[in-house]
Amino acid sequence: MSGVIFLGSGGGRMVVLNQLRHSGGFWLKLSNVNILQDPGPGCLVMAHKRMLKPSSLDAIVLSHRHIDHSNDINVMIETMTGGGFQRRGRVIVPGDCLNDDPVVLKYVRPFTEIIEIKEGMKLSIRDVNISFPIRTVHPVETYGIIYEFNSIRLGYIPDTEYFPELAQAFAGVDFLIINVVRMITDKRIRHLNIGQAGDLIGSIKPKMAILTHFGLQVLKASPEHQAKLISERTGVSVIAANDGMSVSFEEKC
C-alpha cells in the first residue's frame, strides 16, 4: 500500500524550538519506493520510533534549506548509506542547499547521488515519477513537488506566500499535502495563512487535502477545527496531520 507517515506536524520557530509538535518531516511509501521529505529536527529519532528503516530509503528530498525542513539531512544521508559504506539513493535539493553555506555537507556527498532541483524538472525512481512544477515565493529557494505513482498524483505545497499560479501548478492532483504555518499573514515571514490554504484547496479540488507544518497560531486555533471548516467551505475532505499519523492513499481513492 502507498501512503504517508508524518514524522512531525510542527513548523515555525516557536513550535519547532519548543517541540510543541515534532518536526521530522514526512515519509512516503509510494509503490515500492521510500522517500523522505524535509527531514527537520528529530527526524532520525522519529523514524526509528515509528519502526521505519532509513537504510531502505531510495531518496531524500528537501523543499528548501530552512532548519525546520533540513536539520537532519546529513545524518539521514549517513543512515541511508550505512554510514557511507554503501553508496546508494538520491538526495534531491535546491541549489542553495549545496552552494555557499551549504546544508548538505561536502563530506556526505560522495555517499549518494546528488541532484539539484530546477523549476520544471522531472525525474523517475522506478515506478514513481517526480516533478517540480513551480518555485514558490519564500525567502530561500523553495520548490513545490508532485509525486505520481499507481495512477495517483500527490502534490506537496511547502512553505510559500500565496500567489495565483500555485493553484494551476497543482491542478489535477488527487491528494494534497499543504504547509500552513499562520492564521493571519505576516509579510515578513512569507507563509500561507489558513484562509489562503483553504482557497487553494477549493481551487485545486483534490480528493483529500492534509494540512501540516503548523505554527503556534494554528495550534492555538485547533488544526482539526480549521480542517473541518475548510471541508465545509470547499466540499473537499480535509484533515489535519498529527505526529505519527499515517494515511493510505489507495484506501482513499
N, C-alpha and C positions, 0 to 999 in steps of 0.2 A: 504494500500500500504506500502511496505517496502522501507526504504530509509535512507539517512544520512543527517543531518543538521550540518554544520560546525559553531561551536560557536567561532571559531577563526582559522586563517590560518597562524599565525605567529610562528616562532621558533627562537631559538638562543638568546643570551643575549641582543644584541642591539635592535633587533626588539621587543622583549617582554618588556624589561625595558622601552622603549620609546613608547610602544603600537603603533608602526607603522602599525601593524596588531594586531587584537585581538588574545587572546591566551587561549580560553576556552575549547579547545579540540573539540570532535565531539559527537553528539547524534545519536544513531542508533535506529530506529524503525524497528524491524525485526519480521515479522508476528505480533504477539500480545505481543511482548516483547520489553521493553525500556531499553537500555543500554547506559551508559555514559562512553566514552573512554577518558582518560587522561585529567582530569579537571584542567587545568592550571589557572593562574591568570585571574580573571574576569569571570569565568565560571558561577557562580551563577547569576551575573548581566545579562550576555548574554542569559542565559536560560530563565529568566523572560522577557527579551526584545523580545525574539522570541516566547513568549506566550507558552512556554513549562512548564510542571508541574513536578518539581523534585519529588514530592510525588508519582508520577506514576512510578518512576524508579524501575526496577527489579534488576539491578546490576550496579556497578561502577567498571571499570577495569583500572588498571594502567599498562602501559608497563614498566615503571621504575620510580624511585624516584625523578628525577631532577625537580626543581621547575616549569619549564615551562610545565610540564606534571602533577604535583601533588599538586600544591599550594592550590587548593580549595577542596581537598579531604575531609577534616574534616567537612567543612560547608555543603558540598553536602551530606555527610552521615547524618548530622543532619536534613537537609531539606527532604531527602528521608524518614526519620523515624519520621517526625513530632516532631522534637526536642528531639528524643529519647524516646518518649512516645508510639510509635507504632513500635515494633521490626519487621523489615521486610527487604527484599532484601539481596543481597550478595555484598561483597567487595572482589575483586579478584586481588591480588597484589603479586609481588615478595617478597621473604623472607626478603630482606634487607629494605623493607618498614615497617617492623614490629619489627626488632631487632636493638639493639644499635643505638641510634639516629633515632628513627622511625619517619616516616612521617604520619602514621596513629596513631593518639594519642590514648593512652590507655583508656581514659575516653569514647570515642565514640565506642569502640569495642563491648561492650555488646548490642549496639543498632541494630546490624545486624549480619549476618553470615560472618565470615572472612575465606577466602580460600587463601592459599599460593600456588602460581604458581610453578610448576615444569616442566622442559622440557619434552614434550611428553604428558602432562596431557590433559585429555578430560573431559568435563562435559556438562550437558544439563540444560537449563532453559526452561521448557515447550517444545515448538516446535523448539527451537534453540539449535544447538549443537556447542560447543565452544572448540577449540583445540589450544594448544600452541606448534607448531611443532618444534620450534628452539629457542635457546637462541642466541641473536645477540651479536656482538662484540662492546662493549661500555664500558665506564669507570665504570658503575654500572650495577647491574643485570637487564637485559632487555630481553623481550620476544616478538617475533612476534606472531600474532594471526590469526586464521581462524574462521570465523562465517559461519555456514551452516543453511539455512532456505529455505523453499519452493523450494527445489531442486536447490538453488543458493548458491555459495560459494564466500564469501567475504574475501580477505586477507588484513592484515594491516602489513606493514613493518615499524616499528618505527625507532628510532634513532639507527644507526649502521654504522660501516665502512663496505666496500664491502668485501665479501668473497664468494667463488663459491657456497657453499652449500645453499645460500639463494634462488637461482632460483629453485632448486629441492624441497626445503621445501614448496614453494608456487605454484608448478606446478598444473595446473588444476583449479585454481580459476577463477571465472567468472569476478569478479571485484577486483581491487587492489587499496588500498589507500597507498601511499608511502611518507614518510617524506624526504624532500630534502632541507637541510639547506645551502649547499655550491655550488658554481660554480666550484671551484678548491679544491683539497684535502689539508687539513692541518692535518698531522698525530697526532698532539697533541689533536685534537678535536674529531676525530673518528666519522665522519658523512659521509653519501653518498654525492657525488657531482652529478651534473646534468647529466653528461655523464654516470656515473655508474648507475644512476636510469634508464636512457634510455636503457642501456644494459640489466638490469634486466627485464624491461617491454618487450623488444624484445625477451628475452628468455622465459619468463612466458607466454606471449601472452594471456592476459585476453581480455574479450570483451571490457572493458573500464578500464583505469587507471586514478586515480585522484592524482595529485601532491598537497602536502600541507606542512605546517610547514616550511615556507620559512624564511631563514636567509637574512641578508642585501644584500649579494652578489646576491642572486637570485632575490630579489625585484628590485634591480638596473638593472638586465638583463631582466626584464619583465617575470614573471612566465607564462603568457599567450603565449608569443612568444616562450618560451622554450618548452611548451607543444606542440605547433604546430610543432616545429622542431622534437620532438620525434615522434609525429604521422607520419610525413612524412618519417622518417627513419625506423620506425618499422611496419607501417601499422596498428597499434593499435589506437583506439580512445582514445586520452589523453586530459584531461582538467586540468586546474589549479583551485584549490579551491580559494574562496574568503570568507570574513566574512559574515556569514548568508546564504551562498549558500546551497540549498537543491538539492539532486539527488534522483530520484526514481529508484530503481533497476529493478522492474518489467517492467517499461516503456522502459528500455534499453535492455531487453532480447530479 
